[in-house]
């Protein structure tokens, strides 16, 4: 089945050039004076609906094109691959150059293409895609990149543990949900709802239960601290088990949530209720989560529940000159870290822990 249902590649390119130029003019007019900013509520919502449909059709073209680029770059002979002939290391690099997308977006296009790509047999006959019903919904503009990945992830994870007919049944039902033609007559499902439904289908169809997936998760879990960068910050990389991530999120929610106690020293207040005597929160959400992790680590270290090091609790030692501490400027040294830190770290440790003068 040809994606565009058009007479040839030349006609497709001509139509796309015309659509792009018309879209360029439309967007320029829509973002100008008297456009979206001057629209009524109903008109604004209609614009978003139509823009979403246009985006899904664009996703269909990008996904199909990415799949074809990947197919033409799979030759055992490296010199004949499309990526090599275009001077690119791999499919992701070529997609990034052509579309100006980030690496993560290019990777998502590749994953989506695997789920709906039409391959060929040894005899040159077309083979059905992994998710044929979702492909049809993609071609018709009923589902976009996010929705397709929301379904493809859970269903593709079933592997060979589930019969092909069962996967096709789930594919058909989820595609109907994306079109708004599901058995419950609900409106078209958004990507997040499709993900939830796909996970339910995957859990119901997988007769082996969660054990194979848990084994993979346990094998792949890791947390790694990198080397300190030039600015002194230490990068963190890792993959968390779902329950560990959920626990960390609960800690973040507890530590970072606004306090409702009127006597609390720090709390969120409406702008009109601002009072200079009440400190305002200046940290971003991600900065708050960093500080929540620091709080959790400090509480854990002081809980006396962790294993000891040489009979002592895992205590963090920060050393600094007394004169620097008094002046509030200078550098401090953290035990086990080669990178010096600001004197503020020593002051904070002194407030929360014990100060020893040497």
N, C-alpha and C positions, 0 to 999 in steps of 0.2 A: 504494500500500500504506500503510495507516494504521499509524503507529508502534506504538500501544498495542493494536491489534486489539480495540478496545472499541466499544460501541454508540453512544457519543456523548461530547461534551466534558463534559457534566455528570457522567456516570458516571466519566470519567477523573479529574476534579477530586475527586469524592467518594472514589474509591479512593486517590488520592494523599494526601489529607488523613488518611485512616485509616492509610496506610502510614507517613506522617511521624510521627503520634502514637505508633504502636506502636514505631517506631524510636527515638523520643525516650525512651520508657520503657525499652526494651531497652538502649540505650546507658547510661542513667543507672544501671541495675542492674548492667550489665557493668563499669562503671568504679568501682563502689562496693566496699565490703568484701566479700570472698568471691567476687568476680567474676573478672576476668582475672588479677589478681595471685595468686589462689589456685588457678588452674587447673593441670591436668597438662599435660605437653608436647604430647600429642596433641590435647587440647582447645584449647590456645592456637593450634596450627597450623590447626585447623578454623575457629576464629574468624576468622583472617586470610583463609582461603580464602573464607568466606561474606561477609566484609566487602568483599573484593575484587570478588566477584560483584555485590554490592549497589552498589558504586561504579561498576562498568561500566554497570549499568542506569541509574543516575543520569546518567552521561555521555551515554547515549543520549537521555534526555529533554532534557538541556541542549543537546546538539548540534542535535537536531531543532527545539527551540524557538528557538534562536539563528538557525537557517536561515530559519525562518518570520518572525522579527522582521526579518531582513535583506530578505526578499522583500517585506514590507509597507512597507519603507522605501526602495524603489527607484523610486518614482514620480517622473517629471520635475517634477511640481508639489510643491514643497517643503512646502507647507502641508498636503498630504494624507498625508505620510509618517508612519508610526507614531512614529518618533523625534521628529519635530517636535511631534506632538500630545502627546507625553509630556514635552515640554520638554527634550529631550536633543539634543546636537550631532550625535551619530552613533550607530551600532549599538553600538559598544564602550561608550560611556557608559551607554546604557540597560541593557546586559547587566550592567555593573558595579553599577549601582544595584539591579537586581532580585536579583542573586545574591550581592552583597557580595564579589565576586572582584576580584583585582588586574587592571590593564590587560593584563598579559601573558597571564593566563589567559583573559580575554575575547577577546583576539586569537586564541588557540589554538582556542577554540570556533568562531570565525568561519571559520578555515581548515579545520577539520574539517567544518563544515557545507557548505562548497563542494563537498567530495568526495562527500557522500552525499545532498545535497538533491535532492528531486524537484521539478523545475520544471514549468511548463505551457507548451504550445505556444500559438501565436496563437489556435488554435481551442479552447483550454481543455483539451486532452488532456494527461495526465501524460507527462512525458519521463523516460527512465531516468536515474538518477544517474551520475556519472562512474565510481564504483566500486560497482556494484550488489551484488557478492558481499560486500564489506566492510560495506556497509549492512546486509545480512541478518545478518552476524555481530554487528554493533553492536546491532541490534534484539533479538537473542537473548541479549545479555549475554555474548557470547564474546570481545568485544574492546572496549576502552574508548578514551578520548580519546588516551592515549599511543600505543596500538597503531595506531589509525586514522591518526594523524599520521605515524607511522613508515613506514606504507605509502604514504599519500597524497603525502608530500613527494617521494620519488624518482619515483613514477609520474606525478604531475602535472607534474614538470619535463620530461617527455618532449615535452610540447606536441603539435604536429602532425607531428613527425618520425617518429612510429611509428603504424602502423595501429591503428585502434580494436580490431580483433579480438585483436591481440597484447596490448594493454593489458588487455582483459577476461580473457584467459588468465592473465596474471600476477595479476590481481585475484582470480580464482577460486582459484588455487593458494595465494596468500598467505592468503586467508580460510580455506581448509582447514587451513593450518598454524596459524592462530590458534585454530581449533576443536580441534586435535589430531587432524585427519583427513587430514594430509598424506600424500604418497606414501611417505615413509620411516617412517610409523607412529610418529612422535615425539610426545611429549606436547604440549599447547598451548604455542605459542611466546609468550614474553614480548615486551614492546615493543621491547627492544633487539635481540633476535634477528630480529624482524620487520623492523626497520630494515636490518639487514645483508642479509637475504634480498631485500628490496625494492631495495636498491642493486645487488645482483648482477643482478637482473632488469632493472633500468634500464640497466645497463652492457651487458648482452647484447642488449637490444632496440634500443638507440640505434645505428643504422647510421652516423650521422655522427660517432660517437666523442665524445671529450671536448672537441673544439675549440669548438663553440658555447658550451658552458658555461664554458670557460676564458676565452673572449672577454668574456662577461658578468662573470665574476669580476674580470678585469683592469680592466674599466671601473668596477666598483663598489668596488674596494679603496680604503681611505683610513685615515689616522690623523690625528686632530685634537686639539691641545691647547687646552683652553678657557682662559678667563680665571680668574685666581686667585680663589677664593671668600673670604668674609669670614674664614674660619679659616686662610687662607694656602695651603690645598691646591689643587692644579691638577687639574681633571677631565680625563679622557682618554676619547675616543670613537673608534670605528673599526671597520672590518671587515678582517680579515686573510685573505690567501690561505691555503689549507689547509696548504701546505708551510711557510709562514712561521710559522703557529700551531704546527705540529708541531715546528719548530726551537726556537721559544721554549719550548715545553713540555719539550723535552729539556734545555734550559739550566736551566729551573726544577728539573727532576728531579735534575740533576747538582749544582746549588748547594744545593738544599734538602734533599737526602737525608741521613739520619743517617749520621754517620761511624762506621766500625767499627774504626778504629785505636784501640787502648787508650790510646795516648799523645796522641790528638787533644784539643785544648783544649775542644771542644764536641761533645757526643754525647748520644744518648738512652739513658737507663738505666731499668731497672725501679724502681718505687717503693721496694721493699725494699732495693735496691742503691744508694740515694741517698747521696751524700757531700757535705757542705757545700762542700768544696773544688772540686767539679766544677760548673761553671756549668750551669744548666738552661735549656732553650729556653722562652721566654715569648711568642714571636711566634706569631700565627696563621698558617695556611697562606697566606692571601692576603697577609699582611705579608711573609712569607718570599719570596713570588713578586715582590713589589715590590722587595725588596732584591736578589733575583737579577737583575732587570732593571737595577738600578743597577750591579751588578757587571759585567754584560755590557757596558753602555755604557762603563764605565771601562776595561775591558780593550780594547774596540774603539778607544777614543780614544788609548790608549797603545800600540797595536800597530804604529803607523807604516804601516799599510796603508790608512788612510782618506785622502781628498783633504785637502790642507792649506788653511788660511785665511791668505792673505798669506804663504805660505811656512812657516807654523807649524802644528803639529798642532792639531786642534780641542780646545783645552784650556779647561776650565772654570775661571774665575777667581772666587774668593770673597774679598771684602775685609771686614776687620774692624779695629777699634781694638786696638792691642796690649794696652792695659789690660783690655779686655773678654776677650781671649783668655786672658790670665793669670788673670783672675778666674773665667773659665768662665761668665760671664753676659753678657747683652746681645744685640745684634743684629748680623747680617752682611748684606752685599749681594752678590747673585749677578749676575754680568755677563749681560745679556740678559733679566733678570727684574725686573719692577717691584716684586715683593713681597719685603719683607725676610724673612730666615730667622733661625732661632735660632743662637746661637754654636756649638752642637754641629756644625752643618754645616761651619763653618770649621775646627773642630778635626779633624773627620773628613777634610776635604780636606788639611789639613796633614799628617796621618799618612800619607795615601796618596800625596801629591804633594810639591810643593816649596813652602817657605815663603820669601817675599820680604818683607823689612822696608823700609818706605818712610818 
